[in-house]
Amino acid sequence: MVQFHEQIIGELLEDPNGGLVVLSSGLSLPKLISSLLHLHSSTTGTLLLLSPPSLKSLILHHHHSNHPQLPSEISAEFPANHRLSLYSSNSIFFITPRILIVDLLSNKLSPSLISGLVILNAHSLSETSTEAFIVRILRSSNRDLYVRAFSDKPHAMVSGFAKAERTMKCLYLKRLHLWPRFQVHVAEELERDPPVVVDVRVPMTKYMVGIQKAIIEVMDACLKEMRKTNKVDVEDLTVENGLFKSFDEIVRRQLDPIWHTLGKKTKQLVSDLKTLRKLLDYLVRYDAVTFLKYLDTLRVSESFRSVWIFAESSYKIFDYAKKRVYRFGRSDGAKPSGQGKSVTGKKRKSKGDDKNEKEVGGTSSASTSSGLVLEEVLEEAPKWKVLREVLEEIEGERQKQREEFQVEGEENDSGIVLVACKDERSCMQLEECILNSTQKVMREEWEKYLLNKVDLRDLQTRYKKKPKDPKGFGVLDGIVPITPAQNAQASSSINKQEHDALLAAASELRNQAKKDCAIGDDPQPHDGSKKGGKGKGKGRSKKGPANVQSPGNKKAARNDKVETSDSENEDKKDEINPATVDKPILWKHIQESNITGSRTAMPLPPVHFYALESDQPILDTLKPSVIIVYQPDITFVREIEVYKSENLSKNLKVYFLFYEDSTEVQKFEASIRRENAAFESLIRQKSMMMIPVDQDGRCLGLNSSVEPQASSSQNSITRKAGGRKEIEKEMQVIVDMREFMSSLPNILHQRGMRIIPVTLEVGDYIISPLICVERKSIQDLFMSFTSGRLYHQVETMVRYYKIPVLLIEFSQDKSFSFQSASDIGDDVTPNSIISKLSLLALHFPRLRIIWSRSLHATAEIFASLKANQDEPDETKAMRVGVPSEEGIVEDDVRAENYNTSAIEFLRRLPGVTDSNYRAIMDGCNSLADLALLPVERLAELMGGQKAARTLREFLDAKYPTLL
């Protein structure tokens, strides 16, 4: 354990009440929690941990390495008596907030059994969160309870007004412990014996630089447009802030209260900034073909509504992305008619090592006659080549050390080089680059791209309806060229020719694959012809020798096969595929370059690729001596520092691969500045923080709702029994178990209501024997209407309760507006949410719809609804809507007592209304009896001759037949 972890634990143990710890990201919070758990004594009571799943697995890993007995998890699958025995076992348990609060409210768990509570996501807490609800209940009954809250997201602790102080208040904590990276003890320990760092700056290609510059220009233009709205703080609207995900939260937090007043353009700008940030990230993360594929999807999905796509520099993004993958032009090097710019293929071809030209012919006679050529560029990511060079350098240094010192290395050194990437896709692609070759990886991506084009075309033609053209409109079909707007038609024809060329290349690729499958009976010629046909433009030079030194490689057999196929291709240069006969010179040149390259390839060390998003304890598992940070991340850098300080004897070398002058560098440096600024703000807040004396929760015996009630009773009229206080009745609310995912039960409890958690079949909240409430947030309301679930829920409420209520609840930090003025149309449409609500109210006249501004407003509404109402019965509420097994019980409220289908049929008959259908039900036993009743009897039941005649005529009407 590092020393500053011991100091953090020492400070926490000084205060028996607990404390809030905020430390820099990457300083091994799971190890700190694991060390803290070792100090728990079974004599004090049970310790509960409220932890997100990702942190839980890391804590268990570190705890298992030092302690054989692992903390177990209390889940909802355990029955109540089993959970009670676990609570009283004085052990350590992981538990979810929802299970814990339900057990506390239903008195299945006594607060005196709990000695401490550890909360690991303190940055996400608020006054209305379930964790704050749990702490309030435990503090009110257990004075000796300690609460220790942790967070490694300092930037989230300064978002909003006095976030740290409000978090401490809702957890009843008085001490704040701050441990930034620049803290004296942390800095001393991590910098005592730092690892050897090699900073490799990789220059981006000119097209990558052009795309990045264009994206930043478009992003800046979008930010300028947003500044014109005067709705957002100008200081936050910078390109540097726009690189982070938290920028969306900053903007939405400011715009949400006035969201309904914003125009469509401003709302779209918020979405566009998110898209542009993704583009910047994907530019340096993924290969050229994947980036182009993503741009193609954006062009289709956002072209009709986006603002950024019409910006001045946006065309450069699409143009340069295309030029990284392929070029379309004449075979003589001239640009095709109508094309604005053309770049000669020679410069890119010399830089791109073995590129391939493919002339499109056979499918379009126009393209063949004009000599149009689709030239493949397939620009590789510059980091790929540098990564291979770094790996070769590492293996070369190790061989020198073995030769000089005649040793195999450190005893605990596995020899594996760890390469850290952002996500799984990058890891898999880099593994393919190392195992095979970069050219093969790009070729496979290019083939997938082309085949997707063909599949999309086939899908469109399959489902496309052929329009019936009226006579005389043949000119408009494009058969005869139209004279006006020639420039526009020329550009569109160029795009069509380019699209046709891509489809032709894809069709040729698919036909080649079919030929290979057709001659697959003879394996030898099939192998040679397939490698000869598909291998053009590929350098296999580094495939074979690259993995000779890799022990335990799963793809060794595959590499052997590739080596033999290369040798076969070398021997059979003349027996190539007929599809490539028209390009013998280019083919021969590629083969020669591959042969020379394969002779000079150097061996590589064993490599393990790790995705940073997986959050695995990879450093402690592999214990590498060389780490290559392929896509830098501030959290992982800190983890490396802690790993080195724990293993001082290990010679650790770290390579950082940055794109020079890229947003990757800017984002990494900005993340460090943001974290430092967050801690400086927290330090200032801590110096000025005013903490009440009773914030430790020792004065919590009374409910917070008593104070306003007491003040009102003091002002009561003294003539009423001399000012004597009335005996206050405790208000009860029955709450469905599933509703504890929201914060409303917490707010109701704050108002002094007793919360009874049960599983309800009908409704979410039972306020009284007559009132049942179905609560819907705005998002849930839209989803319930779409799925039809809301109709069924209201139908059951109307059946079982006299006053069914639909509560539509808005979020407090968002606008109290159901729809923007621009979204409300003039016509009534079935897809409109207003139309759906109107139909619901018309279909269920007894349904009451209540609109609530926030959670606190909902609590006020519930209190007013409960006035002059009896308290709900828990056992009766649980039985509502539950099917019985033993049959119908008299005076029961279960569903089997009603033939709902027959009642619905009866209510839809002519002449039957809401005022007379119950009398009809009392007067006859079934629909068959109703059909036999005379008009006079019907008039008595229905309250009038007119209604009776209408129903009788309907029942006696002849059914028309076609015979």
Order of alpha helices (4+ residues) and beta strands (2+ residues): alpha-beta-alpha-beta-alpha-beta-alpha-beta-alpha-beta-alpha-beta-alpha-beta-alpha-beta-alpha-alpha-alpha-alpha-alpha-alpha-beta-alpha-beta-alpha-beta-alpha-beta-alpha-alpha-alpha-alpha-alpha-alpha-alpha-beta-alpha-beta-alpha-beta-alpha-alpha-beta-alpha-beta-beta-beta-alpha-alpha-beta-alpha-beta-alpha-alpha-alpha-alpha-alpha-alpha-alpha
